[in-house]
Amino acid sequence: MAESNIKKEFEEAIKSGNRDSLVSALQKAFINTIELDIKTTVTHNGPEEIHSTINLLDGDIKTTIHNKFLPDPEQVATFHKEQVNKGEEIIERNVNTLKTLAKSLVDLF
């Protein structure tokens, strides 16, 4: 998974010690926390596996499921709905984490 721009911006802001850069990175992080991108893909020719990737900073969940594991297409819809429901929990957790992180970083500067 490619590193997110938000993560890179945080790293650069922290390294620079520039308060304005840090505030800007935090603002972008807060804005990006309100949208969660959840993708469920069923493959026919990829590796025979179920693979999930969760980006803890962005909160994105991507799950790829080989079709051999899905005898019933309804299971895909149910699984995806469950992932979307979990998204609300992830967004709430991300907002709380960002609040704590923002306070800690601002205290440092």
KEROKOL-463691 format. One record per atom (N, C-alpha, C): x, y, z; atom name; residue number from 0; residue in three letters. Coordinates in nm, 4 decimals. Layout:
KEROKOL-463691
<px=X	py=Y	pz=Z	atom=CA	nr=NUM	rest=ala>
...
//
This chain:
KEROKOL-463691
<px=0.0846	py=-0.1172	pz=0.0000	atom=N	nr=0	rest=met>
<px=0.0000	py=0.0000	pz=0.0000	atom=CA	nr=0	rest=met>
<px=0.0890	py=0.1232	pz=0.0000	atom=C	nr=0	rest=met>
<px=0.0542	py=0.2183	pz=-0.0829	atom=N	nr=1	rest=ala>
<px=0.1311	py=0.3421	pz=-0.0896	atom=CA	nr=1	rest=ala>
<px=0.1047	py=0.4262	pz=0.0348	atom=C	nr=1	rest=ala>
<px=0.2066	py=0.4967	pz=0.0763	atom=N	nr=2	rest=glu>
<px=0.1942	py=0.5841	pz=0.1916	atom=CA	nr=2	rest=glu>
<px=0.0996	py=0.6983	pz=0.1584	atom=C	nr=2	rest=glu>
<px=0.0116	py=0.7334	pz=0.2503	atom=N	nr=3	rest=ser>
<px=-0.0832	py=0.8408	pz=0.2244	atom=CA	nr=3	rest=ser>
<px=-0.0135	py=0.9762	pz=0.2266	atom=C	nr=3	rest=ser>
<px=-0.0715	py=1.0708	pz=0.1542	atom=N	nr=4	rest=asn>
<px=-0.0177	py=1.2068	pz=0.1549	atom=CA	nr=4	rest=asn>
<px=-0.0287	py=1.2691	pz=0.2926	atom=C	nr=4	rest=asn>
<px=-0.1338	py=1.2349	pz=0.3652	atom=N	nr=5	rest=ile>
<px=-0.1531	py=1.2896	pz=0.4993	atom=CA	nr=5	rest=ile>
<px=-0.0387	py=1.2458	pz=0.5900	atom=C	nr=5	rest=ile>
<px=-0.0031	py=1.1180	pz=0.5817	atom=N	nr=6	rest=lys>
<px=0.1053	py=1.0670	pz=0.6652	atom=CA	nr=6	rest=lys>
<px=0.2358	py=1.1389	pz=0.6318	atom=C	nr=6	rest=lys>
<px=0.2652	py=1.1521	pz=0.5040	atom=N	nr=7	rest=lys>
<px=0.3877	py=1.2214	pz=0.4628	atom=CA	nr=7	rest=lys>
<px=0.3878	py=1.3657	pz=0.5120	atom=C	nr=7	rest=lys>
<px=0.2733	py=1.4314	pz=0.5009	atom=N	nr=8	rest=glu>
<px=0.2651	py=1.5706	pz=0.5445	atom=CA	nr=8	rest=glu>
<px=0.2868	py=1.5828	pz=0.6956	atom=C	nr=8	rest=glu>
<px=0.2294	py=1.4884	pz=0.7733	atom=N	nr=9	rest=phe>
<px=0.2528	py=1.4872	pz=0.9184	atom=CA	nr=9	rest=phe>
<px=0.4010	py=1.4711	pz=0.9478	atom=C	nr=9	rest=phe>
<px=0.4641	py=1.3742	pz=0.8817	atom=N	nr=10	rest=glu>
<px=0.6063	py=1.3499	pz=0.9058	atom=CA	nr=10	rest=glu>
<px=0.6892	py=1.4741	pz=0.8764	atom=C	nr=10	rest=glu>
<px=0.6616	py=1.5386	pz=0.7636	atom=N	nr=11	rest=glu>
<px=0.7370	py=1.6584	pz=0.7266	atom=CA	nr=11	rest=glu>
<px=0.7124	py=1.7722	pz=0.8249	atom=C	nr=11	rest=glu>
<px=0.5866	py=1.7878	pz=0.8685	atom=N	nr=12	rest=ala>
<px=0.5541	py=1.8948	pz=0.9624	atom=CA	nr=12	rest=ala>
<px=0.6224	py=1.8732	pz=1.0965	atom=C	nr=12	rest=ala>
<px=0.6244	py=1.7492	pz=1.1427	atom=N	nr=13	rest=ile>
<px=0.6884	py=1.7189	pz=1.2707	atom=CA	nr=13	rest=ile>
<px=0.8390	py=1.7399	pz=1.2603	atom=C	nr=13	rest=ile>
<px=0.8980	py=1.6921	pz=1.1513	atom=N	nr=14	rest=lys>
<px=1.0427	py=1.7087	pz=1.1329	atom=CA	nr=14	rest=lys>
<px=1.0825	py=1.8550	pz=1.1252	atom=C	nr=14	rest=lys>
<px=0.9993	py=1.9351	pz=1.0586	atom=N	nr=15	rest=ser>
<px=1.0343	py=2.0765	pz=1.0411	atom=CA	nr=15	rest=ser>
<px=1.0160	py=2.1561	pz=1.1698	atom=C	nr=15	rest=ser>
<px=0.9250	py=2.1082	pz=1.2559	atom=N	nr=16	rest=gly>
<px=0.8966	py=2.1827	pz=1.3774	atom=CA	nr=16	rest=gly>
<px=0.8167	py=2.3092	pz=1.3508	atom=C	nr=16	rest=gly>
<px=0.7660	py=2.3217	pz=1.2305	atom=N	nr=17	rest=asn>
<px=0.6901	py=2.4398	pz=1.1911	atom=CA	nr=17	rest=asn>
<px=0.5446	py=2.4246	pz=1.2354	atom=C	nr=17	rest=asn>
<px=0.5028	py=2.5119	pz=1.3237	atom=N	nr=18	rest=arg>
<px=0.3673	py=2.5046	pz=1.3796	atom=CA	nr=18	rest=arg>
<px=0.2598	py=2.5196	pz=1.2712	atom=C	nr=18	rest=arg>
<px=0.2803	py=2.6104	pz=1.1763	atom=N	nr=19	rest=asp>
<px=0.1811	py=2.6305	pz=1.0699	atom=CA	nr=19	rest=asp>
<px=0.1655	py=2.5055	pz=0.9838	atom=C	nr=19	rest=asp>
<px=0.2781	py=2.4392	pz=0.9540	atom=N	nr=20	rest=ser>
<px=0.2724	py=2.3152	pz=0.8754	atom=CA	nr=20	rest=ser>
<px=0.1979	py=2.2070	pz=0.9516	atom=C	nr=20	rest=ser>
<px=0.2218	py=2.2003	pz=1.0814	atom=N	nr=21	rest=leu>
<px=0.1544	py=2.1019	pz=1.1650	atom=CA	nr=21	rest=leu>
<px=0.0044	py=2.1279	pz=1.1692	atom=C	nr=21	rest=leu>
<px=-0.0331	py=2.2517	pz=1.1883	atom=N	nr=22	rest=val>
<px=-0.1756	py=2.2872	pz=1.1917	atom=CA	nr=22	rest=val>
<px=-0.2411	py=2.2529	pz=1.0584	atom=C	nr=22	rest=val>
<px=-0.1734	py=2.2825	pz=0.9484	atom=N	nr=23	rest=ser>
<px=-0.2265	py=2.2514	pz=0.8153	atom=CA	nr=23	rest=ser>
<px=-0.2459	py=2.1006	pz=0.7976	atom=C	nr=23	rest=ser>
<px=-0.1477	py=2.0209	pz=0.8411	atom=N	nr=24	rest=ala>
<px=-0.1578	py=1.8753	pz=0.8302	atom=CA	nr=24	rest=ala>
<px=-0.2738	py=1.8226	pz=0.9149	atom=C	nr=24	rest=ala>
<px=-0.2904	py=1.8785	pz=1.0332	atom=N	nr=25	rest=leu>
<px=-0.4007	py=1.8364	pz=1.1195	atom=CA	nr=25	rest=leu>
<px=-0.5358	py=1.8724	pz=1.0586	atom=C	nr=25	rest=leu>
<px=-0.5452	py=1.9910	pz=0.9990	atom=N	nr=26	rest=gln>
<px=-0.6701	py=2.0312	pz=0.9345	atom=CA	nr=26	rest=gln>
<px=-0.7079	py=1.9339	pz=0.8233	atom=C	nr=26	rest=gln>
<px=-0.6114	py=1.8977	pz=0.7414	atom=N	nr=27	rest=lys>
<px=-0.6377	py=1.8031	pz=0.6329	atom=CA	nr=27	rest=lys>
<px=-0.6780	py=1.6666	pz=0.6882	atom=C	nr=27	rest=lys>
<px=-0.6131	py=1.6249	pz=0.7951	atom=N	nr=28	rest=ala>
<px=-0.6463	py=1.4965	pz=0.8554	atom=CA	nr=28	rest=ala>
<px=-0.7899	py=1.4970	pz=0.9075	atom=C	nr=28	rest=ala>
<px=-0.8304	py=1.6047	pz=0.9733	atom=N	nr=29	rest=phe>
<px=-0.9672	py=1.6134	pz=1.0232	atom=CA	nr=29	rest=phe>
<px=-1.0674	py=1.6100	pz=0.9084	atom=C	nr=29	rest=phe>
<px=-1.0394	py=1.6811	pz=0.8015	atom=N	nr=30	rest=ile>
<px=-1.1297	py=1.6830	pz=0.6857	atom=CA	nr=30	rest=ile>
<px=-1.1416	py=1.5437	pz=0.6255	atom=C	nr=30	rest=ile>
<px=-1.0286	py=1.4720	pz=0.6147	atom=N	nr=31	rest=asn>
<px=-1.0296	py=1.3392	pz=0.5541	atom=CA	nr=31	rest=asn>
<px=-1.0882	py=1.2322	pz=0.6444	atom=C	nr=31	rest=asn>
<px=-1.1080	py=1.2619	pz=0.7718	atom=N	nr=32	rest=thr>
<px=-1.1625	py=1.1627	pz=0.8633	atom=CA	nr=32	rest=thr>
<px=-1.3115	py=1.1439	pz=0.8439	atom=C	nr=32	rest=thr>
<px=-1.3774	py=1.2377	pz=0.7796	atom=N	nr=33	rest=ile>
<px=-1.5227	py=1.2277	pz=0.7681	atom=CA	nr=33	rest=ile>
<px=-1.5676	py=1.1357	pz=0.6548	atom=C	nr=33	rest=ile>
<px=-1.4756	py=1.0944	pz=0.5715	atom=N	nr=34	rest=glu>
<px=-1.5129	py=1.0054	pz=0.4614	atom=CA	nr=34	rest=glu>
<px=-1.4300	py=0.8786	pz=0.4682	atom=C	nr=34	rest=glu>
<px=-1.4984	py=0.7660	pz=0.4688	atom=N	nr=35	rest=leu>
<px=-1.4322	py=0.6367	pz=0.4742	atom=CA	nr=35	rest=leu>
<px=-1.4600	py=0.5639	pz=0.3446	atom=C	nr=35	rest=leu>
<px=-1.3581	py=0.5149	pz=0.2801	atom=N	nr=36	rest=asp>
<px=-1.3711	py=0.4449	pz=0.1530	atom=CA	nr=36	rest=asp>
<px=-1.3590	py=0.2953	pz=0.1791	atom=C	nr=36	rest=asp>
<px=-1.4680	py=0.2203	pz=0.1564	atom=N	nr=37	rest=ile>
<px=-1.4691	py=0.0764	pz=0.1789	atom=CA	nr=37	rest=ile>
<px=-1.4927	py=0.0083	pz=0.0447	atom=C	nr=37	rest=ile>
<px=-1.4006	py=-0.0801	pz=0.0056	atom=N	nr=38	rest=lys>
<px=-1.4123	py=-0.1512	pz=-0.1213	atom=CA	nr=38	rest=lys>
<px=-1.4077	py=-0.3006	pz=-0.0958	atom=C	nr=38	rest=lys>
<px=-1.5011	py=-0.3730	pz=-0.1564	atom=N	nr=39	rest=thr>
<px=-1.4997	py=-0.5183	pz=-0.1525	atom=CA	nr=39	rest=thr>
<px=-1.4966	py=-0.5656	pz=-0.2969	atom=C	nr=39	rest=thr>
<px=-1.3947	py=-0.6431	pz=-0.3329	atom=N	nr=40	rest=thr>
<px=-1.3772	py=-0.6881	pz=-0.4701	atom=CA	nr=40	rest=thr>
<px=-1.3796	py=-0.8397	pz=-0.4735	atom=C	nr=40	rest=thr>
<px=-1.4549	py=-0.8963	pz=-0.5673	atom=N	nr=41	rest=val>
<px=-1.4538	py=-1.0404	pz=-0.5877	atom=CA	nr=41	rest=val>
<px=-1.3753	py=-1.0662	pz=-0.7149	atom=C	nr=41	rest=val>
<px=-1.2682	py=-1.1450	pz=-0.7049	atom=N	nr=42	rest=thr>
<px=-1.1842	py=-1.1719	pz=-0.8208	atom=CA	nr=42	rest=thr>
<px=-1.2117	py=-1.3119	pz=-0.8746	atom=C	nr=42	rest=thr>
<px=-1.1814	py=-1.3306	pz=-1.0020	atom=N	nr=43	rest=his>
<px=-1.1971	py=-1.4621	pz=-1.0646	atom=CA	nr=43	rest=his>
<px=-1.0626	py=-1.5206	pz=-1.1059	atom=C	nr=43	rest=his>
<px=-0.9609	py=-1.4362	pz=-1.1177	atom=N	nr=44	rest=asn>
<px=-0.8334	py=-1.4871	pz=-1.1662	atom=CA	nr=44	rest=asn>
<px=-0.7143	py=-1.4453	pz=-1.0806	atom=C	nr=44	rest=asn>
<px=-0.7406	py=-1.3840	pz=-0.9670	atom=N	nr=45	rest=gly>
<px=-0.6312	py=-1.3428	pz=-0.8792	atom=CA	nr=45	rest=gly>
<px=-0.5936	py=-1.4554	pz=-0.7849	atom=C	nr=45	rest=gly>
<px=-0.5111	py=-1.4250	pz=-0.6867	atom=N	nr=46	rest=pro>
<px=-0.4737	py=-1.5271	pz=-0.5876	atom=CA	nr=46	rest=pro>
<px=-0.5979	py=-1.5781	pz=-0.5145	atom=C	nr=46	rest=pro>
<px=-0.5982	py=-1.7052	pz=-0.4826	atom=N	nr=47	rest=glu>
<px=-0.7129	py=-1.7642	pz=-0.4134	atom=CA	nr=47	rest=glu>
<px=-0.7036	py=-1.7323	pz=-0.2656	atom=C	nr=47	rest=glu>
<px=-0.7459	py=-1.6131	pz=-0.2300	atom=N	nr=48	rest=glu>
<px=-0.7335	py=-1.5675	pz=-0.0928	atom=CA	nr=48	rest=glu>
<px=-0.8394	py=-1.4632	pz=-0.0617	atom=C	nr=48	rest=glu>
<px=-0.8519	py=-1.4349	pz=0.0651	atom=N	nr=49	rest=ile>
<px=-0.9274	py=-1.3195	pz=0.1131	atom=CA	nr=49	rest=ile>
<px=-0.8227	py=-1.2265	pz=0.1711	atom=C	nr=49	rest=ile>
<px=-0.8212	py=-1.1044	pz=0.1249	atom=N	nr=50	rest=his>
<px=-0.7173	py=-1.0110	pz=0.1667	atom=CA	nr=50	rest=his>
<px=-0.7824	py=-0.8783	pz=0.2058	atom=C	nr=50	rest=his>
<px=-0.7530	py=-0.8307	pz=0.3243	atom=N	nr=51	rest=ser>
<px=-0.8027	py=-0.7013	pz=0.3694	atom=CA	nr=51	rest=ser>
<px=-0.6862	py=-0.6111	pz=0.4052	atom=C	nr=51	rest=ser>
<px=-0.6994	py=-0.4856	pz=0.3683	atom=N	nr=52	rest=thr>
<px=-0.6015	py=-0.3845	pz=0.4042	atom=CA	nr=52	rest=thr>
<px=-0.6757	py=-0.2728	pz=0.4744	atom=C	nr=52	rest=thr>
<px=-0.6263	py=-0.2343	pz=0.5909	atom=N	nr=53	rest=ile>
<px=-0.6879	py=-0.1244	pz=0.6657	atom=CA	nr=53	rest=ile>
<px=-0.5822	py=-0.0177	pz=0.6855	atom=C	nr=53	rest=ile>
<px=-0.6084	py=0.0999	pz=0.6341	atom=N	nr=54	rest=asn>
<px=-0.5183	py=0.2126	pz=0.6535	atom=CA	nr=54	rest=asn>
<px=-0.5649	py=0.2831	pz=0.7799	atom=C	nr=54	rest=asn>
<px=-0.4870	py=0.2706	pz=0.8857	atom=N	nr=55	rest=leu>
<px=-0.5293	py=0.3232	pz=1.0150	atom=CA	nr=55	rest=leu>
<px=-0.5322	py=0.4751	pz=1.0196	atom=C	nr=55	rest=leu>
<px=-0.4534	py=0.5411	pz=0.9352	atom=N	nr=56	rest=leu>
<px=-0.4562	py=0.6865	pz=0.9345	atom=CA	nr=56	rest=leu>
<px=-0.5754	py=0.7377	pz=0.8549	atom=C	nr=56	rest=leu>
<px=-0.5933	py=0.6831	pz=0.7357	atom=N	nr=57	rest=asp>
<px=-0.7040	py=0.7275	pz=0.6519	atom=CA	nr=57	rest=asp>
<px=-0.8344	py=0.6594	pz=0.6885	atom=C	nr=57	rest=asp>
<px=-0.8260	py=0.5392	pz=0.7471	atom=N	nr=58	rest=gly>
<px=-0.9458	py=0.4650	pz=0.7837	atom=CA	nr=58	rest=gly>
<px=-1.0049	py=0.3844	pz=0.6702	atom=C	nr=58	rest=gly>
<px=-0.9361	py=0.3742	pz=0.5581	atom=N	nr=59	rest=asp>
<px=-0.9876	py=0.3000	pz=0.4445	atom=CA	nr=59	rest=asp>
<px=-0.9734	py=0.1501	pz=0.4684	atom=C	nr=59	rest=asp>
<px=-1.0755	py=0.0739	pz=0.4266	atom=N	nr=60	rest=ile>
<px=-1.0726	py=-0.0707	pz=0.4324	atom=CA	nr=60	rest=ile>
<px=-1.0920	py=-0.1213	pz=0.2899	atom=C	nr=60	rest=ile>
<px=-1.0018	py=-0.2063	pz=0.2463	atom=N	nr=61	rest=lys>
<px=-1.0157	py=-0.2668	pz=0.1138	atom=CA	nr=61	rest=lys>
<px=-1.0063	py=-0.4176	pz=0.1318	atom=C	nr=61	rest=lys>
<px=-1.1080	py=-0.4902	pz=0.0860	atom=N	nr=62	rest=thr>
<px=-1.1102	py=-0.6351	pz=0.0972	atom=CA	nr=62	rest=thr>
<px=-1.1277	py=-0.6951	pz=-0.0415	atom=C	nr=62	rest=thr>
<px=-1.0398	py=-0.7873	pz=-0.0743	atom=N	nr=63	rest=thr>
<px=-1.0485	py=-0.8606	pz=-0.2002	atom=CA	nr=63	rest=thr>
<px=-1.0731	py=-1.0063	pz=-0.1657	atom=C	nr=63	rest=thr>
<px=-1.1767	py=-1.0644	pz=-0.2268	atom=N	nr=64	rest=ile>
<px=-1.2162	py=-1.2013	pz=-0.1965	atom=CA	nr=64	rest=ile>
<px=-1.2173	py=-1.2809	pz=-0.3264	atom=C	nr=64	rest=ile>
<px=-1.1438	py=-1.3904	pz=-0.3295	atom=N	nr=65	rest=his>
<px=-1.1474	py=-1.4772	pz=-0.4473	atom=CA	nr=65	rest=his>
<px=-1.2852	py=-1.5422	pz=-0.4533	atom=C	nr=65	rest=his>
<px=-1.3391	py=-1.5556	pz=-0.5743	atom=N	nr=66	rest=asn>
<px=-1.4755	py=-1.6056	pz=-0.5883	atom=CA	nr=66	rest=asn>
<px=-1.4941	py=-1.7488	pz=-0.5378	atom=C	nr=66	rest=asn>
<px=-1.3884	py=-1.8257	pz=-0.5225	atom=N	nr=67	rest=lys>
<px=-1.4035	py=-1.9634	pz=-0.4733	atom=CA	nr=67	rest=lys>
<px=-1.4533	py=-1.9663	pz=-0.3294	atom=C	nr=67	rest=lys>
<px=-1.4379	py=-1.8551	pz=-0.2564	atom=N	nr=68	rest=phe>
<px=-1.4826	py=-1.8486	pz=-0.1176	atom=CA	nr=68	rest=phe>
<px=-1.6265	py=-1.7992	pz=-0.1043	atom=C	nr=68	rest=phe>
<px=-1.6924	py=-1.7740	pz=-0.2155	atom=N	nr=69	rest=leu>
<px=-1.8260	py=-1.7148	pz=-0.2111	atom=CA	nr=69	rest=leu>
<px=-1.9293	py=-1.7976	pz=-0.2882	atom=C	nr=69	rest=leu>
<px=-1.9833	py=-1.8999	pz=-0.2253	atom=N	nr=70	rest=pro>
<px=-2.0832	py=-1.9794	pz=-0.2953	atom=CA	nr=70	rest=pro>
<px=-2.2139	py=-1.9028	pz=-0.3165	atom=C	nr=70	rest=pro>
<px=-2.2375	py=-1.8003	pz=-0.2361	atom=N	nr=71	rest=asp>
<px=-2.3636	py=-1.7247	pz=-0.2441	atom=CA	nr=71	rest=asp>
<px=-2.3323	py=-1.5759	pz=-0.2590	atom=C	nr=71	rest=asp>
<px=-2.3706	py=-1.5146	pz=-0.3711	atom=N	nr=72	rest=pro>
<px=-2.3433	py=-1.3708	pz=-0.3903	atom=CA	nr=72	rest=pro>
<px=-2.4034	py=-1.2819	pz=-0.2818	atom=C	nr=72	rest=pro>
<px=-2.5083	py=-1.3275	pz=-0.2171	atom=N	nr=73	rest=glu>
<px=-2.5677	py=-1.2501	pz=-0.1081	atom=CA	nr=73	rest=glu>
<px=-2.4682	py=-1.2292	pz=0.0055	atom=C	nr=73	rest=glu>
<px=-2.3764	py=-1.3247	pz=0.0216	atom=N	nr=74	rest=gln>
<px=-2.2756	py=-1.3121	pz=0.1268	atom=CA	nr=74	rest=gln>
<px=-2.1861	py=-1.1908	pz=0.1030	atom=C	nr=74	rest=gln>
<px=-2.1591	py=-1.1610	pz=-0.0227	atom=N	nr=75	rest=val>
<px=-2.0769	py=-1.0439	pz=-0.0538	atom=CA	nr=75	rest=val>
<px=-2.1499	py=-0.9177	pz=-0.0118	atom=C	nr=75	rest=val>
<px=-2.2774	py=-0.9091	pz=-0.0453	atom=N	nr=76	rest=ala>
<px=-2.3556	py=-0.7908	pz=-0.0089	atom=CA	nr=76	rest=ala>
<px=-2.3643	py=-0.7761	pz=0.1423	atom=C	nr=76	rest=ala>
<px=-2.3852	py=-0.8855	pz=0.2127	atom=N	nr=77	rest=thr>
<px=-2.3930	py=-0.8817	pz=0.3589	atom=CA	nr=77	rest=thr>
<px=-2.2596	py=-0.8403	pz=0.4189	atom=C	nr=77	rest=thr>
<px=-2.1515	py=-0.8987	pz=0.3682	atom=N	nr=78	rest=phe>
<px=-2.0184	py=-0.8644	pz=0.4167	atom=CA	nr=78	rest=phe>
<px=-1.9900	py=-0.7164	pz=0.3946	atom=C	nr=78	rest=phe>
<px=-2.0219	py=-0.6673	pz=0.2767	atom=N	nr=79	rest=his>
<px=-1.9948	py=-0.5269	pz=0.2464	atom=CA	nr=79	rest=his>
<px=-2.0771	py=-0.4353	pz=0.3381	atom=C	nr=79	rest=his>
<px=-2.2017	py=-0.4711	pz=0.3619	atom=N	nr=80	rest=lys>
<px=-2.2860	py=-0.3917	pz=0.4520	atom=CA	nr=80	rest=lys>
<px=-2.2257	py=-0.3878	pz=0.5923	atom=C	nr=80	rest=lys>
<px=-2.1741	py=-0.5007	pz=0.6394	atom=N	nr=81	rest=glu>
<px=-2.1091	py=-0.5046	pz=0.7710	atom=CA	nr=81	rest=glu>
<px=-1.9860	py=-0.4141	pz=0.7736	atom=C	nr=81	rest=glu>
<px=-1.9094	py=-0.4130	pz=0.6639	atom=N	nr=82	rest=gln>
<px=-1.7924	py=-0.3269	pz=0.6564	atom=CA	nr=82	rest=gln>
<px=-1.8329	py=-0.1795	pz=0.6637	atom=C	nr=82	rest=gln>
<px=-1.9396	py=-0.1444	pz=0.5952	atom=N	nr=83	rest=val>
<px=-1.9875	py=-0.0064	pz=0.5971	atom=CA	nr=83	rest=val>
<px=-2.0308	py=0.0318	pz=0.7385	atom=C	nr=83	rest=val>
<px=-2.0999	py=-0.0595	pz=0.8060	atom=N	nr=84	rest=asn>
<px=-2.1417	py=-0.0314	pz=0.9443	atom=CA	nr=84	rest=asn>
<px=-2.0215	py=-0.0114	pz=1.0358	atom=C	nr=84	rest=asn>
<px=-1.9160	py=-0.0899	pz=1.0142	atom=N	nr=85	rest=lys>
<px=-1.7945	py=-0.0731	pz=1.0936	atom=CA	nr=85	rest=lys>
<px=-1.7289	py=0.0621	pz=1.0651	atom=C	nr=85	rest=lys>
<px=-1.7560	py=0.1148	pz=0.9465	atom=N	nr=86	rest=gly>
<px=-1.6990	py=0.2440	pz=0.9086	atom=CA	nr=86	rest=gly>
<px=-1.7347	py=0.3547	pz=1.0063	atom=C	nr=86	rest=gly>
<px=-1.8570	py=0.3525	pz=1.0573	atom=N	nr=87	rest=glu>
<px=-1.8979	py=0.4544	pz=1.1538	atom=CA	nr=87	rest=glu>
<px=-1.8094	py=0.4487	pz=1.2787	atom=C	nr=87	rest=glu>
<px=-1.7795	py=0.3272	pz=1.3232	atom=N	nr=88	rest=glu>
<px=-1.6936	py=0.3112	pz=1.4410	atom=CA	nr=88	rest=glu>
<px=-1.5526	py=0.3610	pz=1.4111	atom=C	nr=88	rest=glu>
<px=-1.5047	py=0.3315	pz=1.2926	atom=N	nr=89	rest=ile>
<px=-1.3694	py=0.3737	pz=1.2543	atom=CA	nr=89	rest=ile>
<px=-1.3609	py=0.5253	pz=1.2485	atom=C	nr=89	rest=ile>
<px=-1.4615	py=0.5889	pz=1.1907	atom=N	nr=90	rest=ile>
<px=-1.4603	py=0.7351	pz=1.1813	atom=CA	nr=90	rest=ile>
<px=-1.4608	py=0.7968	pz=1.3203	atom=C	nr=90	rest=ile>
<px=-1.5456	py=0.7460	pz=1.4090	atom=N	nr=91	rest=glu>
<px=-1.5500	py=0.7991	pz=1.5460	atom=CA	nr=91	rest=glu>
<px=-1.4152	py=0.7826	pz=1.6149	atom=C	nr=91	rest=glu>
<px=-1.3545	py=0.6653	pz=1.5993	atom=N	nr=92	rest=arg>
<px=-1.2242	py=0.6394	pz=1.6613	atom=CA	nr=92	rest=arg>
<px=-1.1171	py=0.7314	pz=1.6017	atom=C	nr=92	rest=arg>
<px=-1.1220	py=0.7513	pz=1.4691	atom=N	nr=93	rest=asn>
<px=-1.0235	py=0.8382	pz=1.4046	atom=CA	nr=93	rest=asn>
<px=-1.0353	py=0.9821	pz=1.4544	atom=C	nr=93	rest=asn>
<px=-1.1572	py=1.0302	pz=1.4690	atom=N	nr=94	rest=val>
<px=-1.1762	py=1.1672	pz=1.5175	atom=CA	nr=94	rest=val>
<px=-1.1194	py=1.1801	pz=1.6585	atom=C	nr=94	rest=val>
<px=-1.1487	py=1.0832	pz=1.7454	atom=N	nr=95	rest=asn>
<px=-1.0961	py=1.0884	pz=1.8820	atom=CA	nr=95	rest=asn>
<px=-0.9438	py=1.0787	pz=1.8835	atom=C	nr=95	rest=asn>
<px=-0.8894	py=0.9936	pz=1.7988	atom=N	nr=96	rest=thr>
<px=-0.7437	py=0.9813	pz=1.7893	atom=CA	nr=96	rest=thr>
<px=-0.6819	py=1.1116	pz=1.7406	atom=C	nr=96	rest=thr>
<px=-0.7416	py=1.1717	pz=1.6414	atom=N	nr=97	rest=leu>
<px=-0.6886	py=1.2975	pz=1.5887	atom=CA	nr=97	rest=leu>
<px=-0.6957	py=1.4090	pz=1.6927	atom=C	nr=97	rest=leu>
<px=-0.8018	py=1.4110	pz=1.7706	atom=N	nr=98	rest=lys>
<px=-0.8118	py=1.5120	pz=1.8765	atom=CA	nr=98	rest=lys>
<px=-0.6967	py=1.4967	pz=1.9757	atom=C	nr=98	rest=lys>
<px=-0.6723	py=1.3726	pz=2.0162	atom=N	nr=99	rest=thr>
<px=-0.5644	py=1.3459	pz=2.1104	atom=CA	nr=99	rest=thr>
<px=-0.4293	py=1.3797	pz=2.0485	atom=C	nr=99	rest=thr>
<px=-0.4096	py=1.3385	pz=1.9242	atom=N	nr=100	rest=leu>
<px=-0.2848	py=1.3670	pz=1.8539	atom=CA	nr=100	rest=leu>
<px=-0.2640	py=1.5171	pz=1.8378	atom=C	nr=100	rest=leu>
<px=-0.3692	py=1.5873	pz=1.7990	atom=N	nr=101	rest=ala>
<px=-0.3589	py=1.7319	pz=1.7793	atom=CA	nr=101	rest=ala>
<px=-0.3190	py=1.8004	pz=1.9099	atom=C	nr=101	rest=ala>
<px=-0.3840	py=1.7626	pz=2.0185	atom=N	nr=102	rest=lys>
<px=-0.3505	py=1.8231	pz=2.1476	atom=CA	nr=102	rest=lys>
<px=-0.2057	py=1.7941	pz=2.1858	atom=C	nr=102	rest=lys>
<px=-0.1637	py=1.6699	pz=2.1676	atom=N	nr=103	rest=ser>
<px=-0.0265	py=1.6327	pz=2.2032	atom=CA	nr=103	rest=ser>
<px=0.0756	py=1.7080	pz=2.1192	atom=C	nr=103	rest=ser>
<px=0.0503	py=1.7160	pz=1.9899	atom=N	nr=104	rest=leu>
<px=0.1464	py=1.7840	pz=1.9015	atom=CA	nr=104	rest=leu>
<px=0.1496	py=1.9334	pz=1.9258	atom=C	nr=104	rest=leu>
<px=0.0342	py=1.9936	pz=1.9474	atom=N	nr=105	rest=val>
<px=0.0304	py=2.1390	pz=1.9742	atom=CA	nr=105	rest=val>
<px=0.1005	py=2.1677	pz=2.1052	atom=C	nr=105	rest=val>
<px=0.0852	py=2.0796	pz=2.2047	atom=N	nr=106	rest=asp>
<px=0.1549	py=2.0983	pz=2.3320	atom=CA	nr=106	rest=asp>
<px=0.3067	py=2.0952	pz=2.3145	atom=C	nr=106	rest=asp>
<px=0.3528	py=2.0135	pz=2.2175	atom=N	nr=107	rest=leu>
<px=0.4959	py=2.0049	pz=2.1910	atom=CA	nr=107	rest=leu>
<px=0.5523	py=2.1324	pz=2.1302	atom=C	nr=107	rest=leu>
<px=0.4708	py=2.2006	pz=2.0543	atom=N	nr=108	rest=phe>
<px=0.5160	py=2.3211	pz=1.9865	atom=CA	nr=108	rest=phe>
<px=0.4727	py=2.4413	pz=2.0650	atom=C	nr=108	rest=phe>
//
